[in-house]
Amino acid sequence: MVDFKDKVAIVGIGETEYSRDSGRSELTLALEAIKKAVDDAGLSLKDMDGLFKFTVDSNAEEDIAAGLGIPYLRAFGQVNQFGGAACGMVTHAAWAVATGSCKNAVVFRALNGRSGRRYGAGAFHARAGEGNNAFSEPFGLLVPGQRAAMQARRHMHEYGTTSRQLGAIAVAFRKHACMNPKATMYGKPMTIEDHQNSRMVHDPLHLFDICLETDGACAMVLTSAERAKDLKQKPVYIMATAQALTGSIPPSYTSTTARVLGPDIFARAGITPKDIDFAELYDPFTIAVLERLEDYGFCKKGEGGPFVEAGNIEIGGTLPVNTAGGHLSEAYLHLMSHFNDAVRQLRGTATAQVKDAEIGFLDSGQGVGAVILRR
């Protein structure tokens, strides 16, 4: 195992406008976000020699390199698992930097998730009843929201979780988005009554329990801690990363693989959940946030509903979560926008700043990847 604790830093971040109809190609979106991240770091495009992307991203590495004038990619790679790929890509990029495979690595995501292929329509998920999907798709289980609804209903059954408690998550993130001028839902406050009165999409999930669909792109630049000291921005150091796929463990509709990933990453970082000042959690649906808060140990199993309802995840609470609005109210970019805001939090420049933030936690979905950052 490569021990790169505090040896690699995020030194640049960038993003495009978030919209519902960009009118642009995913390639041009990616190029803009990457260029902004490199400029933010105070580096040049010719300094970039590492590139890491989602397998589902439509942009080929050679097209990115050609479009930006990057002369030579010494390290590049792709990570699957949709949202989980964000933390996975940071992990792989950090490995590459720490081992000297490259000096400066770019991690990016670009998609026309509203005007192009839409996740909510099953464009990336439905497999025509092939493989394991033969046991679900013929019976109508076609899109992620339907699976999330089953998880929510089971959590309600086992622990007494309510729709209003799930709504408290959506309301908290909307409050944060209303502090963030870049957020899709900026200037559109929401009450718990608004949540409860929104239409039912996948019972028991209401419209506001479900993430946005977004056109846009985000990017980050990683380099060694030694080089980071001489760059433009205050470095944000990677304390620990971890990945986990637990196919041999029987699935549970009230738990995620975060229950095994949590002890691993906290041990690597040498801290506990109590040391985390804020969290950026993959939030395609409100129930996903609730499960991860429990499975990572930020609250006890089954107590996620009362925990969020008490305001703990809002700015000023014990654990502010998704401080720019998250996928529910800022933009849906597979946790990449969350990473950008985590960096801003640790630089002290976030729109909804957590006071004295020193350590941030990120989970990129389904428990398959996590990262802990520090200032």
Buried (B, 14 or more C-beta within 10 A) or exposed (E): EEEBBBBBBBBBBBBBBBBBEBEBBBBBBBBBBBBBBBBBBBBEBEBBBBBBBBEBBBBEBEEBBEBBEBEEBBBBBBBEBBBBBBBBBBBBBBBBBBEEBBBBBBBBBBBBBBBBBBBBEBEBBBBEEEEEBEEBBEEEBBBBBBBBBBBBBBBBEEBEBBBBBBBBBBBBBBBBBBBBEBBBBBEEEBEBEBBEEBEEBBEBBBBBBBBBBBBBBBBBBBBBBEBBEEBEBBBBBBBBBBBBBBEEEEEBBBBBBBBBBBEBBBEBBEBEBEBBBBBBBBBBBBBBBBBBBBBBBBBEBBBBBBBBBBBBBBBEBBBBBBBBBBBBBBBBBBBBBBBBBBBBBBBEEBBBBBEEBBBBBBBBBBBBBBBBBBB
